[in-house]
Amino acid sequence: MYGRVSTREFQDPRTSLGWQRESAQDLIQPHGRIVREFFDVGCSRRLPWSHRPQARQLLQKLDLPDRGGIDAIVVGEAERAFCAGQLTAMIPLFARLGIRVWLPEFDGPFDPDDTTHRVLALQLGAQARREVLRTRFRTLAAMRSQVREQGRYLGGRPPYGYCLVDDGEHPNKAHARWGRRIQRLDPDPRTAGHVRWIFAERLKSRSVAGIARELNETGIACPSGADVNRNQHRHGDVWTEPTVASILANPRYTGYQVWNRQPTDHTSVPAPAPSSGGPSGHEHEYGRLPIQRWGSANDWVVSRVPSHPALVSTEEFIAVQAIHARRPDRHGNRRTYLLASLLKCGLCGRRLDSHWVNNRPGYRCRHGRRTSTHSTGWPYLYVREDEVLALLQQDPDLSQANPTEKALVTALRDHHVVIDCTVQDGRLSIAKTENGPRF
């Protein structure tokens, strides 16, 4: 028998296993008996079988010469085991293994040669997928509303510098009767000062690496070391540049609740290779895997009003996002690159590195020098800042509204414009890309 329950927190796995087992036994009672159970807990139905621990073990067992008396699979409910086109995609595999699949909705084994069975399988898969999408849409819509209108804290590890405090009884009366309460963020007296110091140092144009180095030298515990219980998956040894950079980029330090900075996408995955633990010889897609990514700021959900005490002001946070640390030269002077992070290589798509040569600022892409050459044969791309500014000032829309170089660059950043640079026959050409990535 194979069964599944999606959550531990809101369902009792033993109760779910019990009714699924009863449904399966009632189906096969005149024909056989259950010799072994494979029951996944905490797995979405959208996951392929190769990524469900118990389902993967079942597939491994079926691929062995000694199956322990297993000659069929029975499930207590089709929608618990299969979603979308998983059942029809896996039937060729089960046929190759000599295994039939029994489902209550078919009142017996699935027959791939029966047109009615194939149509019903597609209908059940679509219904299972529809239930997932409907539940997901309603849940996400409710979470957006709770953050935007109420500034609700929706869970997860609190940002470094904050701790969780009680914020009253749960607004859902049923949950309140069960004793559930809501929480909110509050400055952590042990670490909040370190966050303020990090932002203050960055406002002085100090580099992220320099900030991380001083934190380590003074013996201040890094976020995973300061909260070991919530970061058991991390070592918690030292501060790193990405750790400091993530703190500086977190808008929740302004006191506003921000959600959906890292949304989840689902992507189709092919059947596993033999090395991943599944049977070989099939090329069907089994399901979809969740993949987290950093989303655009346009997709963030921000509370309308502050929801918790701020560690930095909104003005300070915005100012920090526009800072690009400038390394001093041998005389202690800091070099200024007006177009830092605004230029992109038109050949490989990478951002150009700031580079000082002949006592003037420039930008270069060394991708062709370090790996393979560009399609044009140029070993690397180098452009001078004054030449790019001269070309930008030839744009009448930009130059008329922004007469000075500083105003022109500010306008580019405000409108999230990225400049594609290419050099052909020794001549520089540029192209504006509207609504480019935020920086």
VOLO-310042 format. One line per field, with one value per residue (C-alpha): residue in three letters; x, y, z; chain. Coordinates in nm, 2 decimals. Layout:
res <- ALA ...
X <- X ...
Y <- Y ...
Z <- Z ...
chain <- A ...
***
This chain:
res <- MET TYR GLY ARG VAL SER THR ARG GLU PHE GLN ASP PRO ARG THR SER LEU GLY TRP GLN ARG GLU SER ALA GLN ASP LEU ILE GLN PRO HIS GLY ARG ILE VAL ARG GLU PHE PHE ASP VAL GLY CYS SER ARG ARG LEU PRO TRP SER HIS ARG PRO GLN ALA ARG GLN LEU LEU GLN LYS LEU ASP LEU PRO ASP ARG GLY GLY ILE ASP ALA ILE VAL VAL GLY GLU ALA GLU ARG ALA PHE CYS ALA GLY GLN LEU THR ALA MET ILE PRO LEU PHE ALA ARG LEU GLY ILE ARG VAL TRP LEU PRO GLU PHE ASP GLY PRO PHE ASP PRO ASP ASP THR THR HIS ARG VAL LEU ALA LEU GLN LEU GLY ALA GLN ALA ARG ARG GLU VAL LEU ARG THR ARG PHE ARG THR LEU ALA ALA MET ARG SER GLN VAL ARG GLU GLN GLY ARG TYR LEU GLY GLY ARG PRO PRO TYR GLY TYR CYS LEU VAL ASP ASP GLY GLU HIS PRO ASN LYS ALA HIS ALA ARG TRP GLY ARG ARG ILE GLN ARG LEU ASP PRO ASP PRO ARG THR ALA GLY HIS VAL ARG TRP ILE PHE ALA GLU ARG LEU LYS SER ARG SER VAL ALA GLY ILE ALA ARG GLU LEU ASN GLU THR GLY ILE ALA CYS PRO SER GLY ALA ASP VAL ASN ARG ASN GLN HIS ARG HIS GLY ASP VAL TRP THR GLU PRO THR VAL ALA SER ILE LEU ALA ASN PRO ARG TYR THR GLY TYR GLN VAL TRP ASN ARG GLN PRO THR ASP HIS THR SER VAL PRO ALA PRO ALA PRO SER SER GLY GLY PRO SER GLY HIS GLU HIS GLU TYR GLY ARG LEU PRO ILE GLN ARG TRP GLY SER ALA ASN ASP TRP VAL VAL SER ARG VAL PRO SER HIS PRO ALA LEU VAL SER THR GLU GLU PHE ILE ALA VAL GLN ALA ILE HIS ALA ARG ARG PRO ASP ARG HIS GLY ASN ARG ARG THR TYR LEU LEU ALA SER LEU LEU LYS CYS GLY LEU CYS GLY ARG ARG LEU ASP SER HIS TRP VAL ASN ASN ARG PRO GLY TYR ARG CYS ARG HIS GLY ARG ARG THR SER THR HIS SER THR GLY TRP PRO TYR LEU TYR VAL ARG GLU ASP GLU VAL LEU ALA LEU LEU GLN GLN ASP PRO ASP LEU SER GLN ALA ASN PRO THR GLU LYS ALA LEU VAL THR ALA LEU ARG ASP HIS HIS VAL VAL ILE ASP CYS THR VAL GLN ASP GLY ARG LEU SER ILE ALA LYS THR GLU ASN GLY PRO ARG PHE
X <- 0.00 0.11 -0.03 0.06 -0.02 0.10 0.15 0.24 0.11 -0.25 -0.32 -0.26 -0.05 -0.17 -0.54 -0.47 -0.28 -0.57 -0.84 -0.63 -0.54 -0.90 -1.00 -0.73 -0.81 -1.18 -1.08 -0.85 -1.02 -1.15 -0.83 -0.52 -0.37 -0.14 0.21 0.39 0.30 0.49 0.35 0.50 0.45 0.50 0.52 0.32 0.13 0.30 0.64 0.75 0.77 1.14 1.15 0.91 1.12 0.87 0.76 1.13 1.18 0.88 1.02 1.36 1.19 1.00 1.33 1.48 1.46 1.31 1.01 0.90 0.57 0.47 0.28 0.06 0.02 -0.30 -0.37 -0.65 -0.72 -0.60 -0.56 -0.33 -0.09 -0.10 -0.14 -0.19 -0.05 0.16 -0.05 -0.06 0.31 0.41 0.19 0.46 0.71 0.47 0.39 0.76 0.79 0.48 0.29 -0.07 -0.21 -0.54 -0.74 -1.08 -1.20 -1.16 -1.31 -1.01 -0.68 -0.61 -0.64 -0.43 -0.62 -0.96 -1.06 -1.28 -1.00 -0.76 -1.02 -1.10 -0.72 -0.68 -0.99 -0.87 -0.52 -0.67 -0.90 -0.60 -0.40 -0.70 -0.73 -0.36 -0.39 -0.71 -0.57 -0.24 -0.42 -0.64 -0.36 -0.13 -0.41 -0.48 -0.11 -0.08 -0.37 -0.25 0.09 -0.03 -0.33 -0.23 0.15 0.12 0.44 0.39 0.66 1.01 1.34 1.33 1.60 1.92 1.87 1.51 1.34 0.98 0.74 0.37 0.13 -0.21 -0.45 -0.50 -0.77 -0.93 -1.16 -1.11 -0.74 -0.77 -0.97 -0.69 -0.44 -0.27 -0.13 0.03 0.38 0.56 0.92 1.09 1.45 1.68 1.88 2.18 2.21 2.00 2.30 2.52 2.27 2.26 2.64 2.66 2.43 2.62 2.95 2.80 2.67 3.04 3.10 3.28 3.31 3.11 3.43 3.57 3.26 3.26 3.63 3.59 3.29 3.51 3.80 3.59 3.45 3.08 2.88 2.74 2.37 2.38 2.61 2.38 2.07 2.19 1.85 1.71 2.02 2.12 2.18 2.46 2.81 2.79 3.16 3.23 3.08 3.10 3.04 2.71 2.59 2.66 2.52 2.19 2.15 2.21 1.95 1.67 1.40 1.23 1.49 1.29 1.00 0.77 0.67 0.79 0.69 0.74 1.11 1.19 0.89 0.86 0.84 0.75 0.94 0.89 1.15 1.23 1.24 1.55 1.86 1.95 2.21 1.93 1.76 1.47 1.42 1.58 1.44 1.17 1.17 0.84 0.80 0.68 0.59 0.71 0.98 0.96 1.25 1.30 1.44 1.50 1.21 1.19 1.12 0.81 0.67 0.73 0.43 0.49 0.27 0.09 0.21 0.51 0.44 0.74 1.01 1.26 1.64 1.72 1.51 1.37 1.60 1.91 1.81 1.75 2.08 2.27 2.12 2.28 2.63 2.91 3.22 3.52 3.86 4.12 4.42 4.78 4.75 4.43 4.20 3.88 3.80 3.45 3.27 2.95 2.82 2.90 2.65 2.47 2.68 2.64 2.84 2.64 2.81 2.79 2.53 2.76 2.79 3.10 3.37 3.49 3.85 4.08 4.34 4.54 4.40 4.04 3.74 3.65 3.47 3.56 3.43 3.71 3.49 3.65 4.00 3.93 3.72 3.64 3.66 3.36 3.19 3.35 3.70 3.77 3.97 3.78 3.56 3.68 3.49 3.58 3.33 3.36 3.28 2.97 2.85 2.91 2.69 2.42 2.41 2.34 2.00 1.77 1.52 1.79 2.00 1.72 1.56 1.90 2.16 2.44 2.62 2.52 2.15 2.17 2.31 2.05 1.77 1.91 1.91 1.57 1.42 1.62 1.79 2.08 2.32 2.43 2.78 2.94 3.25 3.26 3.55 3.69 3.38 3.16 2.79 2.53 2.17 1.93 1.74 1.43 1.32 1.64 1.73 1.73 2.06
Y <- 0.00 0.35 0.66 1.02 1.31 1.66 1.82 1.72 2.04 2.04 1.66 1.36 1.12 0.81 0.90 0.97 0.64 0.46 0.57 0.53 0.17 0.09 0.22 0.01 -0.31 -0.27 -0.25 -0.56 -0.77 -1.04 -1.05 -1.02 -0.86 -0.57 -0.71 -0.38 -0.01 0.29 0.62 0.96 1.24 1.60 1.56 1.76 1.56 1.78 1.62 1.34 0.99 1.00 1.29 1.14 0.93 0.64 0.64 0.63 0.33 0.16 0.21 0.07 -0.23 -0.30 -0.28 -0.57 -0.94 -1.02 -0.80 -0.96 -1.09 -0.75 -0.79 -0.48 -0.14 -0.02 0.33 0.46 0.76 0.85 1.22 1.13 0.94 1.11 1.47 1.60 1.35 1.15 0.83 0.81 0.90 0.62 0.34 0.24 0.20 -0.01 -0.22 -0.28 -0.39 -0.61 -0.41 -0.32 -0.01 -0.05 0.26 0.29 0.54 0.26 -0.01 -0.22 -0.21 0.06 -0.07 0.15 -0.01 0.10 0.44 0.51 0.44 0.67 0.95 0.91 0.91 1.24 1.38 1.27 1.42 1.75 1.76 1.70 1.97 2.20 2.15 2.23 2.55 2.66 2.61 2.77 3.08 3.13 3.09 3.33 3.58 3.57 3.60 3.91 4.07 3.99 4.15 4.45 4.54 4.41 4.39 4.03 3.83 3.51 3.30 3.19 3.29 3.65 3.87 3.92 4.20 4.10 3.86 3.74 3.87 3.79 4.02 3.90 3.62 3.47 3.66 3.33 3.24 2.87 2.90 3.13 2.87 2.62 2.87 2.99 3.34 3.57 3.71 4.02 4.13 4.34 4.46 4.20 4.38 4.16 4.21 4.52 4.75 4.55 4.60 4.97 4.98 4.79 5.04 5.33 5.20 5.13 5.49 5.59 5.41 5.13 4.80 4.50 4.30 4.56 4.55 4.17 4.17 4.41 4.21 3.90 4.08 4.21 3.87 3.95 3.63 3.60 3.55 3.17 3.18 3.42 3.20 2.84 2.68 2.84 2.79 2.43 2.38 2.64 2.63 2.97 3.04 3.37 3.67 3.66 3.91 3.76 3.77 4.14 4.21 4.03 4.24 4.56 4.45 4.35 4.61 4.48 4.68 4.99 4.87 4.76 4.40 4.27 3.93 3.74 3.84 3.48 3.33 2.96 2.84 2.49 2.34 2.01 1.74 1.43 1.08 1.00 0.84 0.50 0.67 0.87 0.56 0.50 0.24 0.31 0.28 0.55 0.91 1.05 1.35 1.25 1.59 1.94 2.05 2.37 2.61 2.92 3.23 3.59 3.79 4.14 4.42 4.48 4.15 4.22 4.27 4.56 4.66 4.99 5.11 5.01 4.69 4.67 4.90 5.01 4.97 5.21 5.49 5.45 5.72 5.55 5.22 5.38 5.56 5.24 5.06 5.33 5.30 5.13 5.10 5.27 5.13 5.40 5.44 5.44 5.80 5.74 5.90 5.73 5.70 5.78 5.57 5.74 5.45 5.17 4.88 5.06 4.92 4.57 4.39 4.37 4.04 3.82 4.01 4.05 4.37 4.56 4.59 4.93 4.99 5.28 5.34 5.64 5.85 5.82 5.58 5.31 4.98 4.64 4.29 4.03 3.73 3.67 3.69 3.45 3.19 3.19 3.48 3.68 3.60 3.90 3.78 4.07 3.93 4.16 4.47 4.81 5.14 5.48 5.66 5.99 5.83 5.66 5.99 6.17 5.92 5.94 6.32 6.29 6.15 6.45 6.30 6.24 6.56 6.81 6.68 6.62 6.88 6.77 6.43 6.37 6.44 6.22 5.92 5.97 5.96 5.63 5.47 5.61 5.45 5.13 5.17 4.94 5.04 4.76 4.84 4.70 4.79 4.72 4.83 5.02 5.23 5.23 5.19 5.18 5.08 5.15 4.87 5.00 4.85 4.66 4.47 4.67 4.74
Z <- 0.00 -0.07 0.12 0.18 0.41 0.32 0.66 1.02 1.19 1.07 1.02 1.24 1.03 1.22 1.16 0.79 0.75 0.93 0.69 0.38 0.50 0.56 0.21 0.05 0.25 0.15 -0.21 -0.23 0.04 -0.20 -0.40 -0.17 0.14 0.22 0.28 0.34 0.38 0.23 0.38 0.31 0.57 0.48 0.11 -0.15 -0.41 -0.67 -0.59 -0.82 -0.66 -0.70 -0.45 -0.19 0.06 0.10 -0.27 -0.37 -0.14 -0.30 -0.65 -0.54 -0.39 -0.71 -0.91 -0.71 -0.81 -0.46 -0.40 -0.08 -0.23 -0.38 -0.71 -0.70 -0.55 -0.38 -0.27 -0.04 -0.25 -0.60 -0.53 -0.23 -0.45 -0.79 -0.92 -1.27 -1.52 -1.28 -1.30 -1.68 -1.70 -1.46 -1.61 -1.86 -1.58 -1.37 -1.69 -1.74 -1.38 -1.40 -1.14 -1.14 -0.96 -0.76 -0.69 -0.51 -0.78 -1.04 -0.81 -0.90 -1.09 -1.35 -1.71 -1.95 -2.25 -2.12 -2.26 -1.97 -1.72 -1.91 -1.92 -1.55 -1.47 -1.64 -1.47 -1.12 -1.19 -1.31 -1.00 -0.77 -0.94 -0.92 -0.55 -0.50 -0.71 -0.54 -0.19 -0.28 -0.44 -0.14 0.11 -0.07 -0.12 0.26 0.34 0.12 0.29 0.64 0.56 0.37 0.59 0.93 0.91 1.04 1.11 0.91 1.06 0.98 1.16 1.28 1.11 1.30 1.55 1.63 1.86 1.88 2.14 2.22 2.03 2.17 2.10 1.76 1.56 1.45 1.74 1.69 1.71 2.01 2.20 2.13 2.29 1.98 1.99 1.73 1.75 1.63 1.59 1.86 1.88 2.04 2.31 2.24 1.87 1.76 1.83 1.59 1.31 1.37 1.37 1.04 0.87 1.02 0.89 0.55 0.53 0.57 0.24 0.42 0.23 0.32 0.36 0.60 0.81 0.83 0.91 1.21 1.34 1.34 1.50 1.79 1.86 1.78 1.72 1.37 1.32 1.32 1.63 1.81 1.76 1.74 1.80 1.48 1.27 1.34 0.97 0.98 1.14 1.31 1.30 1.14 0.97 0.59 0.32 0.20 0.56 0.60 0.25 0.33 0.65 0.45 0.19 0.43 0.43 0.74 0.95 0.85 1.07 0.78 0.74 0.40 0.26 -0.07 -0.11 -0.19 -0.37 -0.47 -0.82 -0.94 -1.23 -1.41 -1.34 -1.55 -1.42 -1.20 -1.33 -1.18 -0.95 -0.78 -0.65 -0.90 -1.17 -1.50 -1.85 -1.85 -1.96 -1.82 -1.60 -1.26 -1.11 -1.02 -0.78 -0.57 -0.63 -0.43 -0.59 -0.50 -0.64 -0.79 -0.55 -0.76 -0.63 -0.26 -0.03 0.21 0.51 0.47 0.81 1.03 1.21 1.45 1.59 1.33 1.37 1.08 0.92 0.57 0.44 0.58 0.43 0.08 0.11 0.19 -0.12 -0.34 -0.18 -0.37 -0.16 -0.32 -0.25 -0.17 -0.39 -0.26 -0.15 0.05 -0.20 -0.29 -0.66 -0.79 -1.05 -1.15 -1.36 -1.12 -1.16 -1.45 -1.74 -1.88 -2.15 -2.47 -2.56 -2.26 -2.04 -1.74 -1.53 -1.61 -1.34 -1.24 -1.34 -1.30 -1.57 -1.69 -1.40 -1.51 -1.44 -1.68 -1.69 -1.83 -1.88 -1.86 -1.93 -2.26 -2.11 -1.82 -2.00 -2.37 -2.62 -2.72 -3.05 -3.20 -3.11 -2.86 -2.56 -2.32 -2.33 -2.19 -2.20 -2.06 -1.84 -2.02 -2.35 -2.21 -2.05 -2.38 -2.56 -2.30 -2.32 -2.69 -2.60 -2.60 -2.36 -2.10 -2.15 -2.15 -1.83 -1.66 -1.76 -1.53 -1.53 -1.17 -1.24 -1.55 -1.35 -1.08 -1.33 -1.47 -1.13 -1.04 -1.35 -1.32 -1.65 -1.75 -2.04 -2.28 -2.41 -2.72 -2.92 -3.29 -3.52 -3.23 -3.18 -2.86 -2.90 -2.61 -2.58 -2.29 -2.12 -1.94 -1.61 -1.56 -1.25 -0.92 -0.76
chain <- A A A A A A A A A A A A A A A A A A A A A A A A A A A A A A A A A A A A A A A A A A A A A A A A A A A A A A A A A A A A A A A A A A A A A A A A A A A A A A A A A A A A A A A A A A A A A A A A A A A A A A A A A A A A A A A A A A A A A A A A A A A A A A A A A A A A A A A A A A A A A A A A A A A A A A A A A A A A A A A A A A A A A A A A A A A A A A A A A A A A A A A A A A A A A A A A A A A A A A A A A A A A A A A A A A A A A A A A A A A A A A A A A A A A A A A A A A A A A A A A A A A A A A A A A A A A A A A A A A A A A A A A A A A A A A A A A A A A A A A A A A A A A A A A A A A A A A A A A A A A A A A A A A A A A A A A A A A A A A A A A A A A A A A A A A A A A A A A A A A A A A A A A A A A A A A A A A A A A A A A A A A A A A A A A A A A A A A A A A A A A A A A A A A A A A A A A A A A A A A A A A A A A A A A A A A A A A A A A A A A A A A A A A A A A A A A A A A A A A A
***
